[in-house]
Amino acid sequence: MSKLVLVADTQWVANQVEAALAVGGWDIEVVTDPRQAATAVEEARPSAVLVDMQVGSKGGMAVIRSIRQSAGVRPRLILLLDRSADTFIAHRAGADAYVLKPIKAQELRLALEGNEEE
């Protein structure tokens, strides 16, 4: 079973991710406080981290940067975006991939596997 840390502070985002990955064998840990994301990633040592662009007062871009800078592990980082016009933000933040909301199960699985088509 693969480990995933989801950084999101809204229940509907967590519900969509859990539903999309229900048959994928993912063990999902939800972190609702973006200030705790890097610590949670360091402790969980997941293979992937999914960060909502609209999380708390810190924002997804800052969360990804803090994980890259402080975590001793190097998981696949994916940013959840609200609109396709924001794809440049994912690249600027250092994300490995992005997925648009509402989340489509196949797109999320492909991004987690590293097979996304951008």
Secondary structure, 3 states (H helix, E strand, C coil): CEEEEEECCCHHHHHHHHHHCCCCCEEEEEECCHHHHHHHHHHHCCCEEEEECCCCCCCHHHHHHHHHHHCCCCCEEEEEECCHHHHHHHHHHCCCEEEECCCCHHHHHHHHHCCCCC
